[in-house]
């Protein structure tokens, strides 16, 4: 799949089929996340926890009034020993790699931050459910599954972001 196609297909999906994600697909998503650049190359500062146990996903959702993982059959939690800007930036890069690989595999994703910050990050129960070592803090999650509806490529207006180019002046 061309990168531009994957970018146009990658979108936040909030309805998933109940079918499980295949183990080889989950392994490919973890490999894609592991290929992301991380701050100063400190890969040991990051931990990916793949959750496919519905009871654990439901328990993680308990601190929210809705279903913030949208019924996804898999959730990949990105945790780190670093909660600073570079740790958060690296977690975002890991998530984007996972999400683009998911598109290539015919899967859908949704980036999840809200419940991670408000209900999981500081919860001893959630940390226990995730089996997190004491030095790791959940930063971000990606809900993953087969989309409930066919995904159509989005056609972006490429000049939505303002940009400025600073180049050397020529005579």
C-alpha positions, 0 to 999 in steps of 0.5 A: 500500500502506498503511504499516501493511501494509508494516510488518507485511509487512517482515521478515528474509527468508533465502531468495531466488529466484535471479531478478534484481531489475529495474533500475527496482525497484533505482532505486526502492529507491535513491530511497527510501533517498535520501529518508531523513532523515540527520543534519544533512541531510549527504546527501553523507556517504552512498553507496549501492552497488548490487551485482548481480554475483554474483561480487562478492557471492560475493567479499564473502562470502568472509570468512564461513563461511556465506552472509550475504547468503542468496543474494540477487540484489542487495545495497545497501551503505550507506557513510558518511564518518561512523562515529559514532552519527549516521552509524550512525543515519542508515544505519539510517534509509536501510535501513528506507526501502529495506526498506519500499519493497521490501515495496511492490514485492513484494520481500524484504529482510534487514538485514545488519550482521555481515559488514559489521563483521567482514569488509567494513569493514576489508578492502582487497579489499572496498573495492576490489570496492565501488569505495569512495572512501577517505573512505567506510566500509561501515556496513550492507547490505540483501540484496534479492530476490524471496522464495522463499516467500510472505510473510504479514503478521505480527500484532504485539502492539503493547504489546511495548515498554515506554513511558512518557509524560511530559506536563505536569501539569494541575490 
